[in-house]
């Protein structure tokens, strides 16, 4: 694997992309001071998204609030609308926790 990142004042800060040796994405997101911050997307080597998390200082805070869970679902929706496959495991439990019908959620990006 290899990673492309940006530096500011000697610290990894800004967008990053990590790739499998095959050249396909492994993980995409943003660093602030060497730590994940915001939406972090992880992929299977075939390009299907395997996970989307909302991170703050390297901690997955997706489930700390309804707002964070909705941010992740919004990212799922954006990725699907852009033609990227997302594993249903990424959003099924979030839908359940928010009281959203996962089948209806899936219809929104078909």
C-alpha positions as CSV (number, residue, x, y, z in Angstrom):
1,X,0.0,0.0,0.0
2,X,1.0,3.6,-0.5
3,X,-0.4,6.9,0.7
4,X,-0.6,10.4,-0.7
5,X,-1.0,13.2,1.9
6,X,-0.4,16.8,2.4
7,X,1.7,18.5,5.0
8,X,1.4,21.9,6.7
9,X,4.0,23.1,9.2
10,X,5.6,19.7,9.2
11,X,2.4,17.9,10.1
12,X,0.1,15.7,8.0
13,X,-2.9,18.0,7.5
14,X,-5.4,17.9,4.7
15,X,-6.8,15.3,2.3
16,X,-5.2,11.9,2.0
17,X,-5.6,8.9,-0.2
18,X,-4.2,5.4,0.6
19,X,-4.0,2.9,-2.3
20,X,-3.7,-0.9,-2.6
21,X,-0.7,-2.1,-4.5
22,X,-3.1,-2.6,-7.4
23,X,-3.7,1.1,-7.6
24,X,-7.3,1.1,-6.3
25,X,-8.3,3.2,-3.3
26,X,-7.9,1.7,0.2
27,X,-8.8,4.6,2.4
28,X,-9.7,8.3,1.6
29,X,-10.3,11.1,4.1
30,X,-8.8,14.1,5.8
31,X,-6.0,14.5,8.4
32,X,-5.6,17.3,10.9
33,X,-2.4,17.2,12.8
34,X,-1.7,13.5,12.0
35,X,-5.2,12.4,13.0
36,X,-8.3,11.5,11.0
37,X,-10.9,14.2,11.0
38,X,-14.3,14.0,9.3
39,X,-15.6,11.4,6.9
40,X,-13.2,8.5,6.3
41,X,-14.0,6.0,3.6
42,X,-12.5,2.6,3.3
43,X,-12.8,0.4,0.2
44,X,-12.5,-3.3,-0.7
45,X,-9.8,-3.8,-3.4
46,X,-12.6,-4.2,-6.0
47,X,-13.7,-0.6,-5.4
48,X,-16.8,-1.4,-3.3
49,X,-16.9,0.8,-0.1
50,X,-16.5,-1.4,2.9
51,X,-16.9,1.3,5.6
52,X,-17.6,4.9,6.1
53,X,-16.9,6.5,9.5
54,X,-17.1,10.0,11.0
55,X,-13.8,10.5,12.9
56,X,-12.5,13.1,15.3
57,X,-8.9,12.8,16.4
58,X,-8.6,9.2,15.2
59,X,-11.7,8.2,17.2
60,X,-14.8,6.8,15.4
61,X,-17.6,9.1,16.7
62,X,-20.2,8.0,14.1
63,X,-22.6,6.7,16.8
64,X,-22.0,9.5,19.4
65,X,-24.9,11.5,18.0
66,X,-27.8,11.3,15.6
67,X,-26.2,14.1,13.6
68,X,-23.0,12.1,13.0
69,X,-25.0,9.1,11.9
70,X,-26.9,11.2,9.5
71,X,-23.6,12.6,8.1
72,X,-22.5,9.1,7.4
73,X,-25.8,8.2,5.7
74,X,-25.6,11.4,3.6
75,X,-22.1,10.3,2.5
76,X,-23.4,6.8,1.6
77,X,-26.2,8.5,-0.5
78,X,-23.6,10.8,-2.2
79,X,-21.3,7.9,-3.1
80,X,-24.2,5.8,-4.4
81,X,-25.5,8.7,-6.5
82,X,-22.0,9.0,-8.0
83,X,-22.2,5.3,-9.0
84,X,-19.9,3.9,-6.3
85,X,-21.0,0.6,-4.8
86,X,-21.4,0.6,-1.0
87,X,-21.7,-2.5,1.1
88,X,-25.1,-2.6,2.7
89,X,-23.4,-3.4,6.0
90,X,-22.2,0.2,6.0
91,X,-25.6,1.6,6.4
92,X,-28.1,-1.1,7.5
93,X,-27.4,-0.7,11.3
94,X,-27.3,3.1,11.1
95,X,-30.7,3.1,9.5
96,X,-32.0,0.8,12.2
97,X,-30.6,2.9,15.0
98,X,-32.2,6.0,13.4
99,X,-35.5,4.3,12.8
100,X,-35.2,4.6,9.1
101,X,-36.4,1.8,6.8
102,X,-33.2,0.6,5.1
103,X,-35.1,-0.6,2.0
104,X,-36.6,2.9,1.6
105,X,-33.2,4.4,2.1
106,X,-31.8,2.2,-0.7
107,X,-34.5,3.3,-3.0
108,X,-33.5,6.9,-2.6
109,X,-30.3,6.3,-4.6
110,X,-31.5,3.9,-7.3
